[in-house]
Amino acid sequence: MKILGVSGSPIENSNTDRALRLALDSTGMETEFIKLSDYEVAPCKACLECVKTNRCVIEDDGIVLAEKAREADALIIAGFTPYSSLDARTKAFIERLYPLRHTHGYMAGKPGGAIITCAIPPGNEMLPPACETGINSIKYYMLEEGMEFVGAVRVLGNVPCIKCGQGDECKMSAVKMIYGPDKMVSSVEIATFEKQPEAVEAAIKLGKDIAERLKSR
């Protein structure tokens, strides 16, 4: 049994990456970690040329990644939420799995899960439900392909404004948008995956649950 984990985060060793690696390690099975920023993956062209061949006509790394997904026994997709929706790399990867659908349903029946990092703390009703939007983008892909969606992990991340150098003065500062108009960058704690017990526990549980699904087959 082999489990494929795909991270859309372009940041080296990001919160998203580390959450995904923990989930993979928790399976106790053979795994492969893919970081999409190391690959060139264009979005789907909606040309339907893949219908008869189950292979995309765009000659880039999307073909290789789709083959890895086809060969894997389970799939965990991890992304983040710029503008409160799923990031472009992760979305493009999902779109390029479309050729696996036709006639054969190569992903059907496989267990899968989602890991999403978002900067909006839970319970903030004045801002978009970024984490849920990101999770649903992955969940609905899996459900539409006949996969078994096992669960999701929510990780609190950081807005770029903390590092850009203008977070205190900029009128568009996400620090002030999320935490209040009087908040300064220095007063916001950097969110780290390992310091979030619920997220850590959820990542471990996701990995173990996927492993259990595979062992029971």
N, C-alpha and C positions, 0 to 999 in steps of 0.2 A: 504494500500500500504506500502511495506517495501523496503528500499534500503540498499543493502549490500556494505560496503566499505572495501577493503582489502589492507593493506600496507605491502610491502616487506622489508621495512627498519628495520634493527635490532637495530638501535639507539633509545634509549628511548626518546620519545617526539620530534622526529626529525622534520626537515622542511617538509619532506614527510608526516609524520603523521599529522602535524598541517594543512597542505594544504588540506589533505583528510577530516579531521574533519570539517573544514570550509565548504567545499563543501557539506558534509552530512548535517550539521546544516542549510545550506541555502536552503535545499529542503523543510523544514517545515514539513517533514513527519517522520514516524517511520524509524529509521535507526539502523544499527549494524556495529560497527567498529571491524575489525579483524586485529591483528598484527601477521604476519606469523611466526615471531621468537618465538612465544609462542606455536607453533605447530610443529609436525613432519610430513613433507610432502615429500615423495620420488618422483622422476620424473617418468613419464610413462615408462613402460617396453616394450611397443609396442607389447604386447602379444595378443591383441584383444579378451581376455576372457570376456570383458565387453559388447560385441556386443549384446548378448541376454538378459542380465540382467540389463544393464545401471548402473552397479555397478563395481567399480574397485576391483581387487583381492588383491591388496596391503593393508594389514590391518593396516593402520595408520590413522592419522588425516585427510588425503586427502579425505577420504570417508565422514567424517562429514562436511568438508568445501564444498564439491561438493553438498551435500544435502542443505546446507544453500544457495548456489548459485541457485539451482533449485527452492527453495521456494521463493526466493527474486523476487521482481517485476522489479528491476533495479540493475546494478552492476557498481561500480567505482573501478578500479584497479590502485593502486599507487605503483611505484617502483623507483629505481635509476639505475645509469648506470656505474658500474665498468667495466673498459676496453671498455668503449663506447658502451656497449650493455646492455640489460635488465638483472637485477640481478637474480641470480639462484633461490632464494626463489619464487620470483614472477613468473618466467618462469615455475617452477615445479608446482605451483598452477594452472596455466593456462593449463598445460599439463594434470593435473588430472581432469579437467573438461570434458575431451574427452568422458568419458562414457555417458554424458548427451546428446550426439549428436545422437546416433543410433536410427533410426526409429521415435522417438518422437520429437527430436529437442527441448529439454526442454528450451534452452536459446533463441531460435528464437523469434524475435519480441520484445525482451526486450531492453529498452534504456540503454546505457552504456557510460562510459567515461574513460579517462586515465589521470593520474597525474604522471609526471616524473620529478625527481630531477637530474640535471647533473651539473658537476663542470666547464664545458667549457662554457664560456660566448658566447652569440650569436654574430655572425658576424666574428668569428675567422675561416677563410677559410683554415688555415694551419693545423687544427685539425679535427678529425672526427665529424660528426653531431650527437653527442651522444644523445641529447634530441629527435631528430626526429627518430633515430633508436629505442629508447626505446618506444616512442609513437606508432610507426608503429607495434612493436611486439604485443602490446595490441590491437591496432586498427584492425590489420589483423585477429587476433583471433576472435574478435567480428563480423567482416564482414563475415568471413567464417562460423560462427555459425548462421548467419541470424539475428544478433542483429542490433539495430539502434545505430550507433556510433554518439553520440551527440557532443562530443568535447574533447579537451585536455587542460591541464594546464602544463606550463613549469616553473619549479622552479630552480633558480640558487642555487647550493649547494657548498660544500667545499671539497677540496681534503684532504685525510688523512695526507698528508705531512705537513699540517699546525699544526697538533697536535703531530706528531710522535717524534719530537725533533731533527730530522736530516734534516729538510727541507731546511736549508741554505747550508749545506755541501755536501749532497748526490748528486752524478752526475746524478741520475735518478729522481731528485726532480720534481714533477709535478708543483710546484710553478713556477719554472724557465721555464718549458716546456710551460705552459699556458700564463704566464705573462711576460716572458722575462728573459734572462740569468743574468741580473743584479738585479733582484727582490729578496727581502728578505721576509721571512715569516712575519716579523713585518710590512711590507708595504702593506700587503694584508688584506683587510677588511673581517671579518667573514660574510659570506652571511647568512642572516636571512629572512625567508619567509615573515614575517610581514613588512619588510622594502622594499618589492618589490611590488609596487602598481599594476603593470600589472598582476602579478601572483595572488595577492589577489583578484583583480577584476575578473580574469578568473575563480578562484575557486568558487566564489559566483555565477557567471554566469552559470557555469557547473551545480551546484546544482539546481539552479532555472530552467534551461532549462530541466533537467531531470524530475523535478517535473511537469513542464508544459506538457511534453510528456505523463506522466502518467495520469494527470488530464483530458487530452483530449480524453482519451480512454473510 
